[in-house]
Amino acid sequence: MKVAIGLLCVVAAGLCGCSPHALHEAEAVVAQADSLWHNGQMYGIDEGDSARLAQACETLSAFNSPLLSTFNSQLSTDYAHACYHYGRLLRKKDDPVAAMQVFIDATHSRTRDYHILGRVYSNMGSICHLANEFTLSYDMYQRSADCFLKDRDTLLYYYGLNNMAFEKGMSKELDNCRSIVHLIVKAELYNEHLAASCNRTLAEAFLIAHQYDSALYFAYEALRSSQQQEQEPASLLILAQAYSYIGKNDSAVHYSQQVLNSSHALGDINNALYILTNDDKTKDLEAVRQTAADRSDTQKLLEIRQGKMSQAVQLLEQDLTRKPDWKWLMGIIGTLVVIGSIIGLYVYRKGKQKALLSQKIDVLEQTANTIQEKHDELAERYQTEQQHIKRDIEAKCALLRTNDSIKKTLAWKNYKKMCGIVDQRFYFLASK
């Protein structure tokens, strides 16, 4: 067994090609990024070096082989965390294509940390949404919700369901959107923040379905449910668009101006400027032209972003349609066969040694039994002989006691001759 483990370590070191120092440094970067994340900060923005985070991803990717992750799952988890933090950083730096690739790498990490996978899939769903790929976004949000459910994080699971409902609303599937929201409303964890999210989802769905009265109602409900109304540009934009569609230009302009004051999202700014360009009758021609120019600049930025998002979605679609690579499975099977063969040979040799030892013990036991039997036989013969000698001596003594010429018979006056007669008749008693 020790030989097999040693062989595995050698193979692992050969596969990785990374020094222990590099691995420990990568793990330290991930630990720091996790700590900042839990404190509401981002590695590479608030603290830390983005280059070190990128290096940590590269280092840990070398350890993300199926063989190593089978025997050390923590390596896979560290790699998934590194990819998550680096992906968020790339999104922050407006590089959704590279971010999507890193997120895809995280989904192939084979980690059992479903919480981090849930957040990875949520980011992928957000990128798909910004690319207007609502069906694919729904699929990513569904995977995210399933991961949170596996992690037993019920609250994040319901937020995942709300994201799924939102994508159904964007796809003009109003009934499906309402059904999903209904499941969330019935949940025990339903709170004000979750209510605000669900109301915004319904407001957007009704707006797309051209049911503007319902859209206004749920947008106001979202604002009332939120504790910080000034940070709700999404609901304000829905109000502005709904009022614009029903011809209440003053209200549409009012809420559009609030959107510009509270949102930095290009989509929100573009839609708000559209309303201000077309519905604000109080501006002079020069102000209208300036607003239109601002919207034109925003649209150019949106077109650039849209191109990047589309490229990111293409990466995801290629990954989803690619054929699975079973080389890693064959590698694991081959390694297990080698290890199994070594262990089998070890067990076989130990078994032969045990059988040989058992055979030797059997031979010794048989020899010991034979010796014991001979000993018992000799002891019995000796006992019988002793009894025979005793009876013979007693019989001869009895004859001598009745012999009137005992002195002549024993040659009593000739000591040497007497000893010879005694030895002859009494089993060498005189000599003994």
C-alpha positions as CSV (number, residue, x, y, z in Angstrom):
1,M,0.0,0.0,0.0
2,K,2.8,2.4,0.9
3,V,4.4,1.7,-2.5
4,A,1.2,2.5,-4.3
5,I,0.8,5.8,-2.4
6,G,4.4,6.7,-3.1
7,L,3.9,6.0,-6.8
8,L,0.8,8.2,-6.8
9,C,2.7,11.1,-5.3
10,V,5.4,10.8,-7.9
11,V,2.9,10.8,-10.7
12,A,1.1,13.8,-9.2
13,A,4.3,15.7,-9.0
14,G,5.1,14.9,-12.6
15,L,1.7,15.9,-13.8
16,C,1.7,19.3,-12.0
17,G,5.2,20.5,-12.7
18,C,4.6,23.2,-10.0
19,S,6.7,23.9,-7.0
20,P,5.1,23.6,-3.5
21,H,6.0,27.3,-2.9
22,A,3.9,28.3,-6.0
23,L,1.0,26.2,-4.8
24,H,1.1,27.6,-1.2
25,E,1.2,31.2,-2.6
26,A,-1.8,30.5,-4.8
27,E,-3.7,29.1,-1.8
28,A,-2.8,32.2,0.2
29,V,-4.1,34.5,-2.6
30,V,-7.4,32.5,-2.7
31,A,-7.7,32.7,1.1
32,Q,-7.2,36.5,1.0
33,A,-9.7,36.9,-1.8
34,D,-12.3,34.9,0.1
35,S,-11.7,37.0,3.2
36,L,-12.2,40.3,1.2
37,W,-15.3,38.8,-0.5
38,H,-16.9,37.9,2.9
39,N,-16.3,41.5,4.0
40,G,-18.0,42.9,0.9
41,Q,-14.8,43.8,-0.9
42,M,-13.1,42.6,-4.1
43,Y,-9.6,41.3,-4.6
44,G,-7.8,43.3,-7.2
45,I,-9.9,46.4,-6.6
46,D,-10.0,47.1,-2.8
47,E,-6.8,45.2,-2.0
48,G,-4.5,42.7,-3.7
49,D,-2.9,42.5,-7.1
50,S,-4.9,41.3,-10.1
51,A,-1.7,39.7,-11.6
52,R,-1.3,37.5,-8.5
53,L,-4.9,36.4,-8.8
54,A,-4.4,35.5,-12.4
55,Q,-1.2,33.6,-11.5
56,A,-3.1,31.8,-8.8
57,C,-5.7,30.6,-11.3
58,E,-2.9,29.4,-13.6
59,T,-1.1,27.6,-10.8
60,L,-4.2,25.9,-9.5
61,S,-5.3,24.9,-13.0
62,A,-2.2,22.6,-13.1
63,F,-3.5,20.8,-10.0
64,N,-7.1,20.6,-11.4
65,S,-6.5,17.2,-13.0
66,P,-9.2,14.6,-12.4
67,L,-6.6,12.3,-10.8
68,L,-5.5,14.9,-8.3
69,S,-9.0,16.1,-7.5
70,T,-10.1,12.6,-6.8
71,F,-7.6,12.3,-4.0
72,N,-7.5,15.9,-2.9
73,S,-10.9,17.7,-3.4
74,Q,-9.6,20.9,-1.7
75,L,-7.4,21.6,-4.8
76,S,-10.5,21.7,-7.0
77,T,-12.3,23.9,-4.5
78,D,-9.4,26.4,-4.3
79,Y,-9.3,26.5,-8.1
80,A,-13.1,27.1,-8.4
81,H,-12.8,30.0,-5.8
82,A,-9.8,31.5,-7.7
83,C,-11.8,31.4,-11.0
84,Y,-14.9,33.0,-9.3
85,H,-12.9,35.9,-7.9
86,Y,-10.9,36.4,-11.1
87,G,-14.0,36.2,-13.2
88,R,-15.7,38.9,-11.1
89,L,-12.6,41.1,-11.4
90,L,-12.6,40.7,-15.2
91,R,-16.3,41.6,-15.4
92,K,-15.5,44.7,-13.3
93,K,-12.8,45.6,-15.8
94,D,-15.3,45.2,-18.7
95,D,-13.8,42.0,-20.1
96,P,-16.8,39.7,-20.2
97,V,-15.2,37.3,-22.8
98,A,-12.3,36.5,-20.5
99,A,-14.6,36.4,-17.5
100,M,-16.9,33.9,-19.2
101,Q,-13.9,31.6,-20.0
102,V,-12.8,31.7,-16.4
103,F,-16.3,31.0,-15.1
104,I,-16.5,28.0,-17.6
105,D,-13.2,26.8,-16.2
106,A,-14.7,26.9,-12.7
107,T,-17.7,24.7,-13.8
108,H,-15.2,22.1,-14.9
109,S,-13.3,22.1,-11.6
110,R,-15.1,19.1,-10.2
111,T,-15.5,20.9,-6.9
112,R,-18.3,19.9,-4.4
113,D,-18.6,23.5,-3.2
114,Y,-22.1,24.1,-4.5
115,H,-22.2,27.6,-3.0
116,I,-19.4,28.9,-5.2
117,L,-20.7,27.0,-8.2
118,G,-24.1,28.7,-7.7
119,R,-22.5,32.1,-7.8
120,V,-20.4,31.2,-10.8
121,Y,-23.6,30.1,-12.8
122,S,-25.4,33.3,-11.6
123,N,-22.6,35.4,-13.1
124,M,-22.8,33.4,-16.4
125,G,-26.6,34.0,-16.4
126,S,-26.0,37.7,-15.9
127,I,-23.7,37.9,-18.9
128,C,-26.2,35.9,-21.1
129,H,-28.9,38.3,-20.0
130,L,-26.9,41.4,-21.0
131,A,-26.4,39.7,-24.4
132,N,-30.2,39.4,-24.7
133,E,-29.9,35.6,-24.7
134,F,-32.8,35.1,-22.2
135,T,-33.3,31.4,-22.8
136,L,-29.6,30.6,-22.1
137,S,-29.7,33.0,-19.2
138,Y,-32.6,31.1,-17.7
139,D,-30.7,27.8,-18.1
140,M,-27.7,29.3,-16.2
141,Y,-29.9,30.7,-13.5
142,Q,-31.6,27.4,-13.1
143,R,-28.2,25.7,-12.6
144,S,-27.3,28.3,-10.1
145,A,-30.6,27.7,-8.1
146,D,-30.0,24.0,-8.2
147,C,-26.5,24.5,-6.8
148,F,-27.8,26.7,-3.9
149,L,-30.4,24.0,-3.2
150,K,-27.8,21.3,-3.0
151,D,-25.9,23.6,-0.6
152,R,-29.1,23.9,1.5
153,D,-29.0,27.7,1.1
154,T,-32.8,28.2,0.8
155,L,-32.7,32.0,0.6
156,L,-30.2,32.1,-2.3
157,Y,-32.3,29.4,-3.9
158,Y,-35.3,31.6,-4.0
159,Y,-33.3,34.5,-5.4
160,G,-32.2,32.1,-8.1
161,L,-35.8,31.3,-8.8
162,N,-36.6,35.0,-9.1
163,N,-33.8,35.3,-11.6
164,M,-35.4,32.5,-13.6
165,A,-38.8,34.2,-13.4
166,F,-37.2,37.4,-14.6
167,E,-35.8,35.7,-17.7
168,K,-39.2,34.1,-18.4
169,G,-40.7,37.6,-18.2
170,M,-38.1,38.9,-20.7
171,S,-39.0,36.0,-23.0
172,K,-42.7,37.2,-22.9
173,E,-43.7,34.1,-20.9
174,L,-45.8,36.0,-18.4
175,D,-47.7,33.0,-17.0
176,N,-44.5,31.0,-16.4
177,C,-43.0,34.1,-14.7
178,R,-46.0,34.5,-12.4
179,S,-46.0,30.8,-11.5
180,I,-42.4,30.9,-10.4
181,V,-42.9,34.1,-8.4
182,H,-46.0,32.5,-6.7
183,L,-43.7,29.7,-5.4
184,I,-41.4,32.3,-3.9
185,V,-44.2,34.3,-2.3
186,K,-45.4,31.1,-0.5
187,A,-41.9,30.5,1.0
188,E,-41.3,31.0,4.7
189,L,-38.2,33.0,4.1
190,Y,-40.1,35.6,2.0
191,N,-38.9,39.0,3.3
192,E,-39.0,42.7,2.2
193,H,-35.9,42.5,0.1
194,L,-37.1,39.3,-1.7
195,A,-40.5,40.9,-2.1
196,A,-38.9,44.0,-3.8
197,S,-37.0,41.7,-6.2
198,C,-40.2,39.7,-7.1
199,N,-42.2,42.8,-7.6
200,R,-39.6,44.3,-9.9
201,T,-39.7,41.0,-11.8
202,L,-43.5,41.1,-12.2
203,A,-43.3,44.8,-13.1
204,E,-40.8,44.1,-15.9
205,A,-42.9,41.1,-17.2
206,F,-46.1,43.1,-17.3
207,L,-44.3,46.0,-19.1
208,I,-43.1,43.6,-21.8
209,A,-46.6,42.1,-22.0
210,H,-47.9,45.7,-22.6
211,Q,-50.0,45.5,-19.4
212,Y,-48.9,49.0,-18.2
213,D,-51.3,49.4,-15.3
214,S,-50.0,46.2,-13.7
215,A,-46.5,47.2,-14.5
216,L,-47.0,50.5,-12.6
217,Y,-48.6,48.7,-9.7
218,F,-45.8,46.3,-9.2
219,A,-43.1,48.9,-9.8
220,Y,-44.5,51.0,-7.0
221,E,-44.8,47.9,-4.8
222,A,-41.1,47.2,-5.5
223,L,-40.2,50.7,-4.3
224,R,-42.4,50.3,-1.2
225,S,-40.8,46.9,-0.4
226,S,-37.3,48.3,-0.8
227,Q,-35.7,50.0,2.2
228,Q,-33.6,52.3,0.1
229,Q,-35.8,53.7,-2.7
230,E,-33.1,55.9,-4.2
231,Q,-31.1,52.8,-5.0
232,E,-33.9,51.3,-7.2
233,P,-33.2,52.6,-10.7
234,A,-34.7,49.4,-12.2
235,S,-38.1,50.1,-10.7
236,L,-37.8,53.9,-11.5
237,L,-37.1,53.0,-15.1
238,I,-40.1,50.7,-15.3
239,L,-42.3,53.6,-14.0
240,A,-40.8,56.0,-16.6
241,Q,-41.3,53.5,-19.5
242,A,-44.9,52.6,-18.4
243,Y,-45.9,56.3,-18.1
244,S,-44.3,57.0,-21.5
245,Y,-46.2,54.2,-23.2
246,I,-49.6,55.5,-21.8
247,G,-48.8,59.0,-22.8
248,K,-48.2,60.6,-19.3
249,N,-45.0,62.4,-20.4
250,D,-44.5,64.6,-17.3
251,S,-44.3,61.5,-15.1
252,A,-42.2,59.7,-17.6
253,V,-39.7,62.6,-17.7
254,H,-39.7,62.8,-13.9
255,Y,-38.8,59.2,-13.3
256,S,-36.3,59.2,-16.2
257,Q,-34.4,62.0,-14.6
258,Q,-34.3,60.0,-11.4
259,V,-32.9,57.1,-13.3
260,L,-30.1,59.2,-14.6
261,N,-29.3,60.5,-11.1
262,S,-29.2,57.0,-9.6
263,S,-27.9,54.5,-12.2
264,H,-24.6,54.0,-13.9
265,A,-25.9,51.1,-16.1
266,L,-25.6,51.8,-19.8
267,G,-29.0,50.2,-20.5
268,D,-30.8,52.3,-17.9
269,I,-29.1,55.5,-19.1
270,N,-29.9,54.7,-22.7
271,N,-33.6,54.1,-22.0
272,A,-33.9,57.1,-19.8
273,L,-32.3,59.4,-22.4
274,Y,-34.6,58.0,-25.1
275,I,-37.6,59.1,-23.0
276,L,-36.1,62.5,-22.2
277,T,-35.3,63.0,-25.9
278,N,-38.9,62.2,-27.1
279,D,-41.2,63.1,-24.2
280,D,-39.6,66.2,-22.6
281,K,-41.5,69.1,-24.2
282,T,-40.0,71.7,-21.9
283,K,-36.6,71.6,-23.4
284,D,-35.4,73.9,-26.2
285,L,-34.0,72.6,-29.4
286,E,-30.4,72.8,-28.3
287,A,-31.1,70.8,-25.0
288,V,-32.9,68.2,-27.0
289,R,-30.0,67.9,-29.4
290,Q,-27.6,67.5,-26.5
291,T,-29.8,64.8,-25.0
292,A,-29.9,63.0,-28.3
293,A,-26.1,63.3,-28.6
294,D,-25.6,61.8,-25.1
295,R,-27.9,58.9,-26.0
296,S,-25.9,58.4,-29.3
297,D,-22.7,58.1,-27.3
298,T,-24.4,55.7,-24.9
299,Q,-25.7,53.6,-27.8
300,K,-22.1,53.3,-29.2
301,L,-20.9,52.1,-25.8
302,L,-23.9,49.6,-25.7
303,E,-23.0,48.3,-29.1
304,I,-19.4,47.7,-28.0
305,R,-20.6,46.0,-24.9
306,Q,-23.1,43.9,-26.9
307,G,-20.4,42.6,-29.1
308,K,-18.3,41.6,-26.1
309,M,-21.3,39.9,-24.5
310,S,-22.1,38.0,-27.7
311,Q,-18.6,36.7,-27.9
312,A,-18.8,35.6,-24.3
313,V,-22.1,33.8,-25.0
314,Q,-20.5,32.0,-28.0
315,L,-17.8,30.7,-25.7
316,L,-20.5,29.3,-23.4
317,E,-22.5,27.8,-26.3
318,Q,-19.3,26.1,-27.6
319,D,-18.6,24.7,-24.2
320,L,-22.2,23.4,-23.8
321,T,-22.1,21.6,-27.2
322,R,-18.6,20.2,-27.1
323,K,-18.2,16.5,-26.8
324,P,-17.1,15.3,-23.4
325,D,-13.4,14.4,-23.1
326,W,-13.1,11.0,-21.5
327,K,-9.3,11.0,-21.4
328,W,-9.3,12.0,-17.8
329,L,-11.5,9.0,-17.0
330,M,-9.2,6.7,-18.9
331,G,-6.3,8.2,-17.0
332,I,-8.0,7.5,-13.6
333,I,-9.0,4.0,-14.7
334,G,-5.4,3.3,-15.8
335,T,-4.0,4.7,-12.6
336,L,-6.4,2.6,-10.5
337,V,-5.4,-0.5,-12.5
338,V,-1.7,0.1,-11.8
339,I,-2.4,0.8,-8.1
340,G,-4.7,-2.3,-8.0
341,S,-2.1,-4.5,-9.7
342,I,0.6,-3.4,-7.2
343,I,-1.8,-4.0,-4.3
344,G,-2.9,-7.3,-5.8
345,L,0.7,-8.4,-6.2
346,Y,1.5,-7.4,-2.7
347,V,-1.5,-9.3,-1.3
348,Y,-0.7,-12.3,-3.5
349,R,2.9,-12.4,-2.2
350,K,1.8,-12.0,1.4
351,G,-0.8,-14.8,0.8
352,K,1.9,-17.1,-0.5
353,Q,4.1,-16.3,2.4
354,K,1.3,-17.0,4.8
355,A,0.4,-20.3,3.0
356,L,4.1,-21.4,3.2
357,L,4.3,-20.5,6.9
358,S,1.0,-22.3,7.5
359,Q,2.4,-25.4,5.8
360,K,5.6,-25.3,7.9
361,I,3.5,-25.0,11.0
362,D,1.4,-28.0,9.9
363,V,4.6,-30.0,9.3
364,L,6.0,-29.0,12.7
365,E,2.7,-29.9,14.4
366,Q,2.7,-33.4,12.7
367,T,6.3,-34.0,13.7
368,A,5.5,-32.9,17.3
369,N,2.5,-35.3,17.3
370,T,4.7,-38.2,16.1
371,I,7.3,-37.5,18.7
372,Q,4.7,-37.3,21.4
373,E,3.2,-40.6,20.3
374,K,6.7,-42.3,20.3
375,H,7.3,-40.7,23.7
376,D,4.0,-42.1,25.0
377,E,4.8,-45.5,23.6
378,L,8.3,-45.6,25.1
379,A,6.9,-44.4,28.5
380,E,4.4,-47.2,28.4
381,R,7.0,-49.8,27.5
382,Y,9.3,-48.5,30.2
383,Q,6.5,-48.7,32.8
384,T,5.6,-52.2,31.7
385,E,9.3,-53.3,31.8
386,Q,9.7,-51.8,35.3
387,Q,6.7,-53.7,36.5
388,H,8.1,-56.9,35.0
389,I,11.5,-56.3,36.7
390,K,9.8,-55.6,40.0
391,R,7.7,-58.8,39.8
392,D,10.8,-60.8,38.8
393,I,12.8,-59.4,41.7
394,E,10.0,-60.0,44.2
395,A,9.7,-63.6,42.9
396,K,13.4,-64.3,43.2
397,C,13.5,-62.7,46.7
398,A,10.7,-65.0,47.7
399,L,12.6,-68.0,46.5
400,L,15.7,-67.0,48.3
401,R,13.9,-66.5,51.6
402,T,12.8,-70.1,51.5
403,N,16.2,-71.4,50.4
404,D,18.0,-73.2,53.3
405,S,21.3,-73.0,51.5
406,I,21.1,-69.2,50.6
407,K,24.7,-68.6,51.6
408,K,25.9,-71.3,49.3
409,T,23.6,-70.1,46.5
410,L,24.9,-66.5,46.8
411,A,28.5,-67.6,47.4
412,W,28.4,-65.5,50.6
413,K,32.0,-66.0,51.5
414,N,33.4,-65.0,48.1
415,Y,32.5,-61.3,47.7
416,K,33.5,-61.0,44.1
417,K,31.6,-64.1,43.1
418,M,28.6,-63.0,45.2
419,C,28.5,-59.6,43.4
420,G,28.5,-61.4,40.1
421,I,25.6,-63.7,41.1
422,V,23.6,-60.6,42.4
423,D,24.2,-58.7,39.2
424,Q,23.1,-61.7,37.2
425,R,19.9,-62.4,39.1
426,F,19.0,-58.8,40.2
427,Y,19.7,-56.7,37.2
428,F,23.2,-55.5,38.1
429,L,22.1,-54.3,41.5
430,A,25.6,-54.8,43.0
431,S,27.3,-52.9,40.3
432,K,24.7,-50.1,40.5
